[in-house]
């Protein structure tokens, strides 16, 4: 019997109220270049997103970065703004309707592509540059997650985001 079936709390962590939705896609064609919003992109297994500067070779835990769509409003409010363009936050995907932190140790689908969460995507000092003074602190706790692509597929705005399974080696952290 796996560790997941032994604990009622661990069992509850496997339940999601609904699917999420891909709200925004961005790629960075070069290091430190402005993020470009796109309607669709190819997710390349074990490489990253087509057209993004991170696509350099196989491997790596940070092939894709994801941010919680609902957190954009929170960060905007913390910065005293009405809204924030997701491109300023330098993430690849903005997802709504599912708690991204719950996916950080899981395998999940975005459209036809399969990803695995690899960790938290902590904000960097560039947030001060992008958002102004206090940008880093406004982003703390709202930076999203990093992921690796297990199965290639085209990602399109509006695609479903679905939880598939927990990584067994990460169950101790649940």
Order of alpha helices (4+ residues) and beta strands (2+ residues): alpha-alpha-beta-beta-beta-beta-beta-alpha-beta-beta-beta-alpha-alpha-beta-beta-beta
